[in-house]
Amino acid sequence: MACPDNHTVELNPALLPLDWLLGSWESDEPGEGCFTSIKPFRYIETLNFSHVGQPVINFTFNAFHAETKKPLHRECGFIRMQPGALRVAFIIAQNSGLVEIEEGELTAQQLNLQSQALARVSFAREPHVQKISRVIQLRPDGRLEQTVSMATDNQPLMQHLHITYHRSS
């Protein structure tokens, strides 16, 4: 990672177990989204994971409608690891007005995360999200795979999104 004055910053040693995430990723083929309250849809997405030498990874997720290329979902935030453990936390802000903390375990090159805290703007659209779980894994073929499940006020936890990516940088 290069800093503003163009010198390279080493990855903080606390983050070495997550170095496989770093860089930019683009969806291979459109991902699939569904939920009981919406029509099924297809989307493309770019992910970026970077660092500036702190014990934190910065990330952005940008999704677009597969056919129209219209911007859809946006997420940005930070990834932290519990010192001396393989416990990981994602701190996420979404363009929908939802803010969440997801925590879970890193096993080899797979993250299994569950929401620990959710907050939303007072005028968020109903039904409200009540729980999110996310699995991100680096597959043996070098592709990144993400599956997101969601529960709302009136729907139990069910798969919402599934997509795979290739490393673009």
Solvent accessible surface area in square Angstrom, and as a share of the most:
residue,aa,sasa,rsa
1,M,92,0.41
2,A,59,0.46
3,C,23,0.14
4,P,137,0.86
5,D,104,0.54
6,N,128,0.66
7,H,100,0.45
8,T,97,0.56
9,V,26,0.15
10,E,140,0.63
11,L,29,0.15
12,N,34,0.17
13,P,100,0.63
14,A,44,0.34
15,L,0,0.00
16,L,100,0.50
17,P,53,0.33
18,L,0,0.00
19,D,72,0.37
20,W,17,0.06
21,L,0,0.00
22,L,35,0.17
23,G,20,0.19
24,S,25,0.16
25,W,0,0.00
26,E,74,0.33
27,S,17,0.11
28,D,50,0.26
29,E,129,0.58
30,P,42,0.26
31,G,2,0.02
32,E,112,0.50
33,G,2,0.02
34,C,54,0.32
35,F,10,0.04
36,T,89,0.52
37,S,71,0.46
38,I,71,0.36
39,K,172,0.73
40,P,107,0.68
41,F,54,0.23
42,R,110,0.40
43,Y,5,0.02
44,I,50,0.25
45,E,13,0.06
46,T,54,0.32
47,L,4,0.02
48,N,59,0.30
49,F,3,0.01
50,S,27,0.17
51,H,10,0.05
52,V,69,0.40
53,G,21,0.20
54,Q,105,0.47
55,P,60,0.38
56,V,17,0.10
57,I,0,0.00
58,N,40,0.21
59,F,4,0.02
60,T,57,0.33
61,F,3,0.01
62,N,41,0.21
63,A,5,0.04
64,F,52,0.22
65,H,52,0.23
66,A,9,0.07
67,E,112,0.50
68,T,94,0.55
69,K,116,0.49
70,K,131,0.56
71,P,77,0.49
72,L,59,0.29
73,H,62,0.28
74,R,67,0.24
75,E,16,0.07
76,C,62,0.37
77,G,10,0.09
78,F,98,0.41
79,I,0,0.00
80,R,121,0.44
81,M,17,0.08
82,Q,96,0.43
83,P,121,0.76
84,G,95,0.91
85,A,41,0.31
86,L,90,0.45
87,R,78,0.29
88,V,1,0.01
89,A,20,0.15
90,F,0,0.00
91,I,58,0.29
92,I,2,0.01
93,A,44,0.34
94,Q,20,0.09
95,N,92,0.47
96,S,71,0.46
97,G,16,0.16
98,L,12,0.06
99,V,72,0.41
100,E,1,0.01
101,I,66,0.33
102,E,0,0.00
103,E,49,0.22
104,G,3,0.03
105,E,78,0.35
106,L,9,0.04
107,T,87,0.51
108,A,89,0.69
109,Q,80,0.35
110,Q,55,0.24
111,L,0,0.00
112,N,46,0.24
113,L,0,0.00
114,Q,69,0.31
115,S,16,0.11
116,Q,103,0.46
117,A,51,0.40
118,L,46,0.23
119,A,58,0.45
120,R,77,0.28
121,V,55,0.31
122,S,118,0.76
123,F,172,0.72
124,A,23,0.18
125,R,211,0.77
126,E,126,0.56
127,P,43,0.27
128,H,43,0.19
129,V,27,0.15
130,Q,93,0.42
131,K,77,0.33
132,I,8,0.04
133,S,20,0.13
134,R,5,0.02
135,V,50,0.29
136,I,1,0.01
137,Q,52,0.23
138,L,38,0.19
139,R,65,0.24
140,P,148,0.93
141,D,88,0.45
142,G,39,0.38
143,R,79,0.29
144,L,0,0.00
145,E,26,0.12
146,Q,8,0.03
147,T,34,0.20
148,V,11,0.06
149,S,20,0.13
150,M,28,0.12
151,A,11,0.09
152,T,13,0.07
153,D,81,0.42
154,N,114,0.59
155,Q,39,0.17
156,P,97,0.61
157,L,80,0.40
158,M,57,0.25
159,Q,90,0.40
160,H,27,0.12
161,L,36,0.18
162,H,63,0.28
163,I,3,0.01
164,T,16,0.09
165,Y,0,0.00
166,H,73,0.33
167,R,106,0.39
168,S,52,0.34
169,S,91,0.59
